[in-house]
Amino acid sequence: MRDVARQRLLVGSVLAAVAAVAVAGRSPTAVLRWVESLAGQPALFAVVLAGLYLLRPLALLPVAVCSVLAGYVYGLAGVPVALAGAAVTNLPVFLLARYTGLGGALSTRFETRAGQFVATAGAFRSVVVARLLPLPSDAVSYAAGLTRVPLRHYLLGSTCGEIPWVIAAVLAGRSMHDLTATGTVVGLDVVVGLVALAGLLLAGPAYRYLVDGHRPGTADAQ
């Protein structure tokens, strides 16, 4: 049964890749320009934005770009749209890592080491902290999949951790009059603040992991 699920996921990934060739072949700025041209057609824009969220990993676009687009067209109303989109766009990478077993010995070693820390910090807290840090979104999703984080904790932790990033990106999009791929960055003060918050959330579990022998019994209690 699991082999069948893996085959279906791989086939689906291939089909999605074929469908995304036209998008992935264009530069991020070209994609932004194309989507921006649809801003005056809300219904069509919503469909295109949903497709962009689904195909974003294949198009090599950061999640923040989609959030900026949502803010550019919908304003503050784009916050829930962007949060839902972030949850959807990150899920395929998580499932790919969890059910295909790609990566070989290196992934197995990472799964063992990272899994020990997740057991100490708690699945939910680990995902929240990872999302707060300025790390590539797909790398976080893949790591969570390798460490067998429960789906409910992954989705809830991802959503909570993405909130400040999404709000910052939506506000940036709302204030923009000209969309560019290089203009969708979050300010350094926001990055520093979120890194500090992640450090505070991680301080206790990190201490236990390093000093107390990382007791795995606290896995989902925090």
C-alpha positions in Angstrom: 0.0 0.0 0.0 2.8 2.4 0.9 4.6 1.6 -2.4 1.4 2.5 -4.3 1.2 5.8 -2.4 4.8 6.5 -3.3 4.2 5.7 -7.0 1.2 8.0 -7.1 3.1 10.8 -5.4 6.0 10.5 -7.8 3.6 10.4 -10.9 1.8 13.4 -9.5 5.0 15.3 -9.1 6.1 14.5 -12.7 2.7 15.7 -14.0 2.9 18.9 -12.0 6.5 19.5 -13.2 5.3 19.2 -16.8 2.4 21.6 -16.1 4.8 24.1 -14.5 7.4 24.1 -17.4 5.9 27.3 -18.8 6.1 29.1 -15.5 9.4 27.7 -14.3 11.0 28.7 -17.6 10.3 32.3 -17.0 12.3 34.5 -14.6 10.7 35.4 -11.2 10.3 39.0 -12.4 8.5 37.9 -15.6 6.1 35.8 -13.5 5.4 38.8 -11.2 4.7 41.0 -14.2 2.4 38.5 -15.7 0.4 38.1 -12.5 0.4 41.8 -11.8 -1.3 42.3 -15.2 -4.3 40.3 -13.8 -4.7 42.5 -10.7 -7.7 44.2 -12.3 -9.6 40.9 -12.7 -10.0 39.6 -9.1 -11.7 36.3 -10.0 -9.1 35.4 -12.6 -6.3 36.6 -10.3 -7.6 34.3 -7.5 -7.4 31.3 -9.8 -3.9 32.2 -11.0 -2.7 32.9 -7.5 -4.0 29.5 -6.4 -2.1 27.9 -9.3 1.0 29.8 -8.4 0.9 28.6 -4.8 0.5 25.0 -6.0 3.4 25.2 -8.5 5.6 27.6 -6.6 8.2 25.0 -5.6 8.7 24.0 -9.2 8.8 27.6 -10.3 11.6 28.4 -7.8 9.7 31.3 -6.2 9.9 32.1 -2.5 6.7 31.9 -0.6 7.1 35.6 0.2 6.6 36.5 -3.4 3.1 34.9 -3.4 2.3 36.7 -0.1 3.4 40.0 -1.6 1.1 39.4 -4.6 -1.8 38.7 -2.2 -1.1 42.0 -0.4 -0.7 43.9 -3.6 -4.2 43.0 -4.8 -6.2 42.2 -1.7 -4.5 44.5 0.9 -4.8 43.4 4.5 -7.5 40.9 3.4 -4.7 39.1 1.8 -3.3 37.9 5.1 -5.7 34.9 5.5 -5.3 34.2 1.8 -1.5 34.1 2.1 -1.6 32.0 5.2 -3.8 29.4 3.6 -1.6 29.5 0.5 1.6 29.1 2.5 0.1 26.0 4.1 -0.8 24.5 0.8 2.4 25.4 -1.1 4.6 23.9 1.6 2.7 20.6 2.0 3.9 18.8 -1.2 7.5 19.0 -0.2 6.7 17.7 3.3 4.8 14.8 1.9 7.5 14.1 -0.7 10.1 13.8 2.1 7.9 11.7 4.4 6.6 9.1 1.9 9.2 8.7 -0.8 12.3 8.1 1.2 14.5 10.0 -1.2 17.9 11.2 -0.1 19.7 8.0 0.9 22.2 7.6 3.7 22.6 11.4 4.2 18.8 11.8 4.8 18.8 8.8 7.1 21.6 10.3 9.2 19.8 13.7 9.3 16.5 12.1 10.2 18.2 10.4 13.2 19.9 13.5 14.6 17.1 15.9 13.9 14.5 13.5 15.1 16.3 13.3 18.5 16.0 17.1 18.8 12.4 17.2 17.7 11.6 14.6 20.4 13.1 17.0 23.0 11.7 20.3 21.8 8.3 18.9 20.7 7.1 18.6 17.1 4.9 21.7 17.2 7.6 24.0 18.8 10.3 22.6 16.4 8.2 23.6 13.3 7.3 27.0 14.7 11.0 27.8 15.4 12.1 26.6 12.0 9.5 28.8 10.3 10.5 31.8 12.3 14.1 31.5 11.2 15.1 33.0 7.8 15.5 29.5 6.3 14.3 28.4 2.8 10.7 27.3 3.2 11.1 24.1 1.2 14.1 23.1 3.2 12.1 23.4 6.4 9.3 21.4 4.9 11.6 18.6 3.7 13.4 18.4 7.0 10.0 18.2 8.8 9.0 15.3 6.5 12.2 13.4 7.1 11.9 13.7 10.9 8.3 12.2 10.7 6.7 15.3 12.3 2.9 14.5 12.7 0.9 16.2 9.9 -1.3 18.1 12.4 1.7 19.5 14.2 3.4 20.4 10.9 0.4 22.3 9.6 -0.3 24.1 12.8 3.3 24.9 13.5 3.9 26.1 10.0 0.9 28.4 10.1 1.9 29.9 13.4 5.5 30.3 12.4 4.6 31.9 9.0 2.2 34.5 10.5 4.8 37.3 11.0 6.5 36.6 7.7 3.1 36.6 5.9 2.0 39.8 7.6 5.3 41.6 6.7 5.1 40.4 3.1 1.4 41.4 2.7 2.1 44.8 4.1 5.0 45.2 1.7 2.8 44.2 -1.2 0.0 46.5 -0.1 2.4 49.5 -0.2 4.0 48.6 -3.6 3.2 50.4 -6.8 5.7 48.4 -8.8 6.3 44.7 -8.3 9.8 43.3 -8.7 11.5 40.0 -7.6 14.1 42.0 -5.7 11.7 44.3 -4.0 9.9 41.5 -2.0 12.4 41.3 0.8 11.5 41.7 4.5 13.4 44.3 6.5 16.4 43.4 8.5 14.7 44.5 11.8 12.0 42.0 11.2 14.5 39.2 10.5 16.5 40.0 13.7 13.3 40.2 15.8 12.1 36.8 14.5 15.5 35.1 15.0 15.5 36.4 18.6 12.0 35.1 19.2 13.0 31.7 17.8 16.0 31.7 20.1 13.7 32.3 23.1 11.4 29.5 22.1 14.3 27.2 21.6 16.4 28.0 24.7 14.8 25.5 27.1 14.7 22.5 24.8 18.2 23.3 23.5 19.5 23.2 27.1 17.8 19.9 27.9 19.1 18.4 24.6 22.7 19.5 25.3 22.8 18.9 29.1 20.1 16.4 30.1 20.6 13.8 27.4 17.6 14.9 25.3 14.8 13.0 27.0 12.5 11.8 24.1 9.5 11.3 26.3 8.6 15.0 25.9 8.1 14.7 22.2 4.6 16.2 21.7 4.0 17.6 25.2 5.2 21.1 24.4 
